[in-house]
Amino acid sequence: MKIENLFFNYLRKKIKINFKLNMPKWFSSIENIENNTIVFVSKFNNINIQKINKCKNILLLVKEKNPNINSSIVQIQVDNPKLFFFQFLEKFWVDKKNFEAKVGKKTKIHKNIFIGKNVVIGSNCEIFPGVVINNNVIIGNNCIIKSNSVIGQNGFGTILSKENNLINLKHVGGVLIGDNVEIGALCTIVQGTIDNTVLGNFNKLDDHIHIAHNTIIGENNQFCAGTIIAGSVKIGNYNFFGLGSTIRDNIIIGNHNIIGQLASVHKNIQDKNVLFGPRSLEINKNKFY
C-alpha cells in the first residue's frame, strides 16, 4: 500500500475526517501557509489568524479552538499541536525527489567532499576539501565554500514526548544560497525545519559561523568569525556582525546595522543602529551614518 493511502487511512481513523490534501507535500508552516495542507499553531496572534483566514482547505492543529478562525477552516484539537504535527511528519513524510547533484559549468569540486541528493550547485563555484552538502541544498553562481563547512544537516530542534523525554524534531526543509556568496571554513548552515533556511546574494561569512534553521538572510551582509545566528532570525541587507556576536532566535534585524564585537542581540533592531558588547549597548550612530 502506498504511503499516501496509509496516511489517509490514519487521518480518517485518528481525526475522523475526510479531507483532500496536497500531495506529495501535505503540510506547511504557519509562516508560509499553503492551501490543502496540515498546519499547527502553538499560539494564536492577530498576524497568524489573518494568514489562516486567507487560506482554503486547511487542517489546523490547535490546543484550543479559536472563534476568530473562519468556519471553513477545520480546527482539530490535540494536546500538543507541535508534537502531533512532527510525529505525523516522522511517520508519513517521504521526500520523493531523489536526483543526483547537478553542478554548473566551471565549478571546481575538490576531493573528500560529501554531496547528498537533490543538490544544485551553480556555475563558477569552488567547494573546498571536507565540505558536507546534505540533501535539498541549492547553491547559486560564483560561490565559495571553504574547508570542512557543513551545509544542510538536521538542525537542533527538540520537544518533550508524551513520556516527558526530549526527542529530536524531524527537519524537512532545505537550504537556499544565492549568488556570489562566500562561506568560510568550519561554518554550519542548518536545513530548515519545514521551510528553507535562506542566505541571499553577496553575503560574506568568515570562519566558524553558525546559522540555525529557518533563518532568512538578505543580501550584502558581513559575518566575522564566531558569529552565531539562532533559529528563525530575519536579517535584512548591508549589516555588519562583529567577532563573536550572537543573535537570539526569532529576532528581526533591519538594514545597515553594525552589530559589534561580542554583542548579544535579544530584541528586534530596525535600521542604522550601532551595538557593542555583551549588553548590546547602543552608541551614537551619527558617528557612522
C-alpha positions as a LaTeX table, in Angstrom:
\begin{tabular}{lrrr}
\hline
Residue & $x$ (\AA) & $y$ (\AA) & $z$ (\AA) \\
\hline
Met1 & 0.00 & 0.00 & 0.00 \\
Lys2 & 1.35 & 3.45 & $-0.90$ \\
Ile3 & 2.41 & 5.74 & 1.91 \\
Glu4 & $-0.28$ & 8.23 & 0.82 \\
Asn5 & $-3.01$ & 5.62 & 1.36 \\
Leu6 & $-1.57$ & 4.71 & 4.75 \\
Phe7 & $-1.57$ & 8.38 & 5.63 \\
Phe8 & $-5.16$ & 8.98 & 4.61 \\
Asn9 & $-6.37$ & 5.85 & 6.40 \\
Tyr10 & $-4.62$ & 7.01 & 9.56 \\
Leu11 & $-6.06$ & 10.50 & 9.14 \\
Arg12 & $-9.63$ & 9.25 & 8.81 \\
Lys13 & $-9.27$ & 6.89 & 11.74 \\
Lys14 & $-7.46$ & 9.28 & 14.08 \\
Ile15 & $-9.29$ & 12.51 & 13.29 \\
Lys16 & $-12.48$ & 11.04 & 11.79 \\
Ile17 & $-12.44$ & 13.38 & 8.83 \\
Asn18 & $-12.11$ & 13.05 & 5.07 \\
Phe19 & $-10.08$ & 15.92 & 3.68 \\
Lys20 & $-8.24$ & 16.47 & 0.41 \\
Leu21 & $-4.60$ & 17.40 & 0.97 \\
Asn22 & $-1.77$ & 18.39 & $-1.35$ \\
Met23 & 0.43 & 15.54 & $-2.47$ \\
Pro24 & 3.24 & 14.87 & $-2.07$ \\
Lys25 & 3.76 & 17.83 & 0.31 \\
Trp26 & 0.68 & 17.79 & 2.53 \\
Phe27 & 1.96 & 20.17 & 5.24 \\
Ser28 & 3.07 & 23.78 & 5.57 \\
Ser29 & 4.25 & 26.18 & 8.27 \\
Ile30 & 2.29 & 28.96 & 9.95 \\
Glu31 & 4.77 & 31.43 & 8.39 \\
Asn32 & 4.09 & 30.19 & 4.84 \\
Ile33 & 0.65 & 28.59 & 4.88 \\
Glu34 & $-0.46$ & 26.78 & 1.75 \\
Asn35 & $-3.96$ & 25.66 & 0.81 \\
Asn36 & $-4.86$ & 21.99 & 1.27 \\
Thr37 & $-2.25$ & 21.34 & 3.95 \\
Ile38 & $-1.94$ & 20.49 & 7.64 \\
Val39 & $-0.63$ & 23.33 & 9.83 \\
Phe40 & $-0.04$ & 23.53 & 13.58 \\
Val41 & $-0.45$ & 26.61 & 15.76 \\
Ser42 & 1.23 & 26.77 & 19.15 \\
Lys43 & $-0.15$ & 30.21 & 19.99 \\
Phe44 & $-2.63$ & 32.43 & 18.15 \\
Asn45 & $-1.95$ & 36.09 & 17.38 \\
Asn46 & $-3.55$ & 38.62 & 15.07 \\
Ile47 & $-0.99$ & 38.05 & 12.32 \\
Asn48 & $-1.34$ & 34.28 & 12.07 \\
Ile49 & $-5.15$ & 34.48 & 12.42 \\
Gln50 & $-5.22$ & 36.77 & 9.36 \\
Lys51 & $-2.93$ & 34.41 & 7.44 \\
Ile52 & $-5.07$ & 31.39 & 8.28 \\
Asn53 & $-8.34$ & 33.07 & 7.32 \\
Lys54 & $-6.99$ & 33.92 & 3.87 \\
Cys55 & $-6.47$ & 30.22 & 3.13 \\
Lys56 & $-8.76$ & 27.46 & 1.97 \\
Asn57 & $-8.95$ & 23.81 & 2.98 \\
Ile58 & $-6.62$ & 23.91 & 5.97 \\
Leu59 & $-6.43$ & 21.28 & 8.68 \\
Leu60 & $-5.38$ & 23.34 & 11.67 \\
Leu61 & $-3.90$ & 21.54 & 14.68 \\
Val62 & $-4.70$ & 23.54 & 17.82 \\
Lys63 & $-4.74$ & 23.10 & 21.58 \\
Glu64 & $-7.95$ & 25.12 & 21.86 \\
Lys65 & $-10.25$ & 26.17 & 19.04 \\
Asn66 & $-10.26$ & 29.86 & 18.23 \\
Pro67 & $-13.63$ & 31.52 & 17.49 \\
Asn68 & $-11.95$ & 34.05 & 15.19 \\
Ile69 & $-10.96$ & 31.39 & 12.68 \\
Asn70 & $-13.26$ & 31.06 & 9.67 \\
Ser71 & $-15.70$ & 28.16 & 9.84 \\
Ser72 & $-14.29$ & 26.85 & 6.53 \\
Ile73 & $-11.02$ & 26.05 & 8.32 \\
Val74 & $-11.09$ & 22.71 & 10.14 \\
Gln75 & $-9.67$ & 23.11 & 13.65 \\
Ile76 & $-8.54$ & 19.88 & 15.26 \\
Gln77 & $-7.90$ & 19.89 & 18.99 \\
Val78 & $-4.89$ & 17.91 & 20.20 \\
Asp79 & $-3.00$ & 18.03 & 23.49 \\
Asn80 & 0.23 & 19.20 & 21.88 \\
Pro81 & $-0.17$ & 20.52 & 18.30 \\
Lys82 & 3.56 & 20.77 & 17.61 \\
Leu83 & 4.31 & 17.26 & 18.86 \\
Phe84 & 1.35 & 15.82 & 16.96 \\
Phe85 & 2.43 & 17.58 & 13.75 \\
Phe86 & 6.03 & 16.39 & 13.87 \\
Gln87 & 5.02 & 12.85 & 14.78 \\
Phe88 & 2.92 & 12.93 & 11.61 \\
Leu89 & 5.97 & 14.05 & 9.64 \\
Glu90 & 8.14 & 11.35 & 11.17 \\
Lys91 & 5.62 & 8.65 & 10.32 \\
Phe92 & 4.34 & 9.66 & 6.90 \\
Trp93 & 6.59 & 12.14 & 5.11 \\
Val94 & 8.56 & 10.70 & 2.21 \\
Asp95 & 10.59 & 13.06 & 0.02 \\
Lys96 & 10.01 & 11.73 & $-3.49$ \\
Lys97 & 12.68 & 13.95 & $-5.02$ \\
Asn98 & 15.76 & 11.82 & $-5.47$ \\
Phe99 & 18.08 & 13.20 & $-8.14$ \\
Glu100 & 21.86 & 13.22 & $-8.18$ \\
Ala101 & 23.67 & 16.52 & $-7.68$ \\
Lys102 & 23.68 & 18.96 & $-10.58$ \\
Val103 & 26.86 & 21.03 & $-10.92$ \\
Gly104 & 27.23 & 24.07 & $-13.17$ \\
Lys105 & 29.98 & 24.91 & $-15.62$ \\
Lys106 & 33.47 & 25.88 & $-14.39$ \\
Thr107 & 32.64 & 24.82 & $-10.82$ \\
Lys108 & 35.58 & 23.18 & $-9.05$ \\
Ile109 & 34.78 & 20.38 & $-6.60$ \\
His110 & 37.80 & 19.34 & $-4.53$ \\
Lys111 & 38.38 & 15.85 & $-3.11$ \\
Asn112 & 36.89 & 14.39 & 0.07 \\
Ile113 & 33.53 & 16.13 & $-0.25$ \\
Phe114 & 30.09 & 14.68 & 0.53 \\
Ile115 & 27.17 & 15.84 & $-1.61$ \\
Gly116 & 23.68 & 14.49 & $-0.93$ \\
Lys117 & 20.58 & 14.11 & $-3.08$ \\
Asn118 & 18.59 & 16.93 & $-4.66$ \\
Val119 & 21.56 & 19.31 & $-4.64$ \\
Val120 & 22.11 & 22.02 & $-7.24$ \\
Ile121 & 25.41 & 23.92 & $-7.42$ \\
Gly122 & 25.67 & 26.81 & $-9.86$ \\
Ser123 & 28.44 & 27.85 & $-12.23$ \\
Asn124 & 31.92 & 29.13 & $-11.39$ \\
Cys125 & 31.84 & 27.94 & $-7.78$ \\
Glu126 & 34.60 & 26.36 & $-5.70$ \\
Ile127 & 33.92 & 23.78 & $-2.99$ \\
Phe128 & 36.99 & 23.05 & $-0.85$ \\
Pro129 & 38.01 & 19.71 & 0.75 \\
Gly130 & 36.00 & 18.32 & 3.65 \\
Val131 & 32.78 & 20.17 & 2.85 \\
Val132 & 29.47 & 18.38 & 3.55 \\
Ile133 & 26.45 & 19.41 & 1.47 \\
Asn134 & 23.41 & 17.48 & 2.61 \\
Asn135 & 20.15 & 16.82 & 0.76 \\
Asn136 & 17.97 & 19.59 & $-0.66$ \\
Val137 & 20.56 & 22.36 & $-0.92$ \\
Ile138 & 20.64 & 24.88 & $-3.77$ \\
Ile139 & 23.77 & 26.99 & $-4.23$ \\
Gly140 & 23.90 & 29.86 & $-6.74$ \\
Asn141 & 26.67 & 31.00 & $-9.07$ \\
Asn142 & 30.14 & 32.32 & $-8.16$ \\
Cys143 & 30.07 & 30.89 & $-4.63$ \\
Ile144 & 32.98 & 29.73 & $-2.47$ \\
Ile145 & 32.60 & 27.22 & 0.38 \\
Lys146 & 35.82 & 26.64 & 2.32 \\
Ser147 & 37.08 & 23.51 & 4.03 \\
Asn148 & 35.02 & 21.46 & 6.48 \\
Ser149 & 31.88 & 23.56 & 6.39 \\
Val150 & 28.57 & 21.71 & 6.71 \\
Ile151 & 25.51 & 22.84 & 4.77 \\
Gly152 & 22.01 & 21.49 & 5.22 \\
Gln153 & 22.17 & 18.95 & 8.00 \\
Asn154 & 19.40 & 18.44 & 10.56 \\
Gly155 & 19.08 & 21.34 & 12.99 \\
Phe156 & 18.94 & 21.44 & 16.77 \\
Gly157 & 15.24 & 21.20 & 17.49 \\
Thr158 & 13.73 & 19.18 & 20.32 \\
Ile159 & 10.39 & 18.68 & 22.01 \\
Leu160 & 9.14 & 16.75 & 25.03 \\
Ser161 & 7.41 & 13.49 & 24.14 \\
Lys162 & 4.31 & 12.17 & 25.88 \\
Glu163 & 6.71 & 10.24 & 28.11 \\
Asn164 & 8.35 & 13.55 & 29.06 \\
Asn165 & 11.60 & 12.77 & 27.26 \\
Leu166 & 13.38 & 15.07 & 24.84 \\
Ile167 & 13.15 & 13.90 & 21.22 \\
Asn168 & 14.52 & 15.45 & 18.05 \\
Leu169 & 12.24 & 17.16 & 15.55 \\
Lys170 & 12.37 & 15.88 & 12.00 \\
His171 & 13.63 & 18.59 & 9.64 \\
Val172 & 12.28 & 18.53 & 6.08 \\
Gly173 & 13.31 & 21.95 & 4.76 \\
Gly174 & 16.41 & 22.72 & 2.75 \\
Val175 & 18.99 & 25.48 & 2.34 \\
Leu176 & 18.92 & 28.11 & $-0.41$ \\
Ile177 & 22.16 & 30.03 & $-1.04$ \\
Gly178 & 22.22 & 32.89 & $-3.55$ \\
Asp179 & 24.91 & 34.09 & $-5.96$ \\
Asn180 & 28.36 & 35.46 & $-5.07$ \\
Val181 & 28.28 & 34.09 & $-1.52$ \\
Glu182 & 31.48 & 33.20 & 0.34 \\
Ile183 & 31.33 & 30.77 & 3.27 \\
Gly184 & 34.46 & 30.36 & 5.38 \\
Ala185 & 35.94 & 27.23 & 6.90 \\
Leu186 & 34.13 & 25.28 & 9.63 \\
Cys187 & 30.80 & 27.03 & 9.19 \\
Thr188 & 27.42 & 25.37 & 9.71 \\
Ile189 & 24.22 & 26.35 & 7.92 \\
Val190 & 21.32 & 24.22 & 9.12 \\
Gln191 & 18.46 & 22.98 & 6.97 \\
Gly192 & 15.03 & 24.46 & 7.64 \\
Thr193 & 12.55 & 22.68 & 9.86 \\
Ile194 & 9.57 & 22.99 & 7.49 \\
Asp195 & 10.58 & 25.89 & 5.20 \\
Asn196 & 14.06 & 26.61 & 3.88 \\
Thr197 & 16.96 & 28.38 & 5.53 \\
Val198 & 17.91 & 31.19 & 3.14 \\
Leu199 & 21.21 & 33.03 & 2.58 \\
Gly200 & 20.83 & 35.73 & $-0.08$ \\
Asn201 & 23.23 & 37.13 & $-2.68$ \\
Phe202 & 26.65 & 38.63 & $-1.90$ \\
Asn203 & 26.79 & 37.57 & 1.76 \\
Lys204 & 30.31 & 37.03 & 3.12 \\
Leu205 & 30.93 & 34.63 & 6.03 \\
Asp206 & 34.21 & 34.38 & 7.91 \\
Asp207 & 35.25 & 31.06 & 9.53 \\
His208 & 33.29 & 29.44 & 12.38 \\
Ile209 & 29.85 & 30.93 & 11.64 \\
His210 & 26.65 & 29.14 & 12.71 \\
Ile211 & 23.31 & 29.87 & 11.06 \\
Ala212 & 20.42 & 27.91 & 12.58 \\
His213 & 17.26 & 26.55 & 11.00 \\
Asn214 & 14.64 & 28.75 & 9.31 \\
Thr215 & 16.82 & 31.85 & 9.34 \\
Ile216 & 16.38 & 34.17 & 6.36 \\
Ile217 & 19.25 & 36.50 & 5.49 \\
Gly218 & 19.05 & 39.21 & 2.82 \\
Glu219 & 21.98 & 40.49 & 0.77 \\
Asn220 & 25.43 & 42.02 & 1.27 \\
Asn221 & 25.86 & 41.17 & 4.96 \\
Gln222 & 29.26 & 40.54 & 6.58 \\
Phe223 & 29.71 & 37.99 & 9.38 \\
Cys224 & 33.00 & 37.95 & 11.30 \\
Ala225 & 34.38 & 34.79 & 12.90 \\
Gly226 & 32.39 & 33.25 & 15.74 \\
Thr227 & 29.03 & 34.83 & 14.89 \\
Ile228 & 26.07 & 32.72 & 16.00 \\
Ile229 & 22.64 & 33.23 & 14.47 \\
Ala230 & 19.88 & 31.32 & 16.27 \\
Gly231 & 16.76 & 29.87 & 14.63 \\
Ser232 & 14.06 & 31.77 & 12.71 \\
Val233 & 16.00 & 35.04 & 12.62 \\
Lys234 & 15.28 & 37.50 & 9.79 \\
Ile235 & 18.13 & 39.76 & 8.67 \\
Gly236 & 17.92 & 42.49 & 6.04 \\
Asn237 & 20.72 & 43.93 & 3.89 \\
Tyr238 & 24.14 & 45.56 & 4.40 \\
Asn239 & 24.59 & 44.63 & 8.06 \\
Phe240 & 27.95 & 44.03 & 9.76 \\
Phe241 & 28.32 & 41.40 & 12.51 \\
Gly242 & 31.48 & 41.62 & 14.61 \\
Leu243 & 33.59 & 38.88 & 16.17 \\
Gly244 & 31.64 & 36.60 & 18.49 \\
Ser245 & 28.31 & 38.36 & 18.11 \\
Thr246 & 25.17 & 36.35 & 18.92 \\
Ile247 & 21.60 & 36.80 & 17.73 \\
Arg248 & 18.75 & 35.26 & 19.73 \\
Asp249 & 16.07 & 33.20 & 17.98 \\
Asn250 & 13.13 & 34.91 & 16.24 \\
Ile251 & 14.87 & 38.29 & 16.15 \\
Ile252 & 14.30 & 40.68 & 13.22 \\
Ile253 & 17.22 & 42.88 & 12.12 \\
Gly254 & 16.76 & 45.60 & 9.51 \\
Asn255 & 19.35 & 47.18 & 7.20 \\
His256 & 22.71 & 48.95 & 7.56 \\
Asn257 & 23.30 & 47.99 & 11.21 \\
Ile258 & 26.65 & 47.49 & 12.93 \\
Ile259 & 26.50 & 44.63 & 15.44 \\
Gly260 & 29.86 & 44.99 & 17.16 \\
Gln261 & 32.24 & 42.51 & 18.75 \\
Leu262 & 30.61 & 40.23 & 21.37 \\
Ala263 & 27.25 & 41.97 & 21.03 \\
Ser264 & 24.29 & 39.85 & 22.17 \\
Val265 & 21.12 & 40.87 & 20.34 \\
His266 & 17.95 & 39.92 & 22.19 \\
Lys267 & 15.42 & 42.37 & 20.74 \\
Asn268 & 14.41 & 43.48 & 17.25 \\
Ile269 & 16.53 & 46.13 & 15.53 \\
Gln270 & 15.36 & 48.41 & 12.75 \\
Asp271 & 17.83 & 50.32 & 10.53 \\
Lys272 & 21.19 & 52.05 & 11.10 \\
Asn273 & 21.84 & 51.05 & 14.69 \\
Val274 & 25.26 & 50.50 & 16.27 \\
Leu275 & 25.57 & 47.97 & 19.11 \\
Phe276 & 28.65 & 46.80 & 21.02 \\
Gly277 & 29.42 & 44.43 & 23.87 \\
Pro278 & 27.56 & 41.69 & 25.75 \\
Arg279 & 24.87 & 44.13 & 26.92 \\
Ser280 & 24.38 & 45.37 & 23.33 \\
Leu281 & 24.94 & 49.00 & 24.31 \\
Glu282 & 23.78 & 51.44 & 21.63 \\
Ile283 & 26.20 & 54.22 & 20.77 \\
Asn284 & 25.87 & 57.41 & 18.77 \\
Lys285 & 25.11 & 56.16 & 15.29 \\
Asn286 & 25.66 & 59.64 & 13.81 \\
Lys287 & 29.38 & 58.92 & 14.00 \\
Phe288 & 28.89 & 56.15 & 11.45 \\
Tyr289 & 25.95 & 57.30 & 9.31 \\
\hline
\end{tabular}
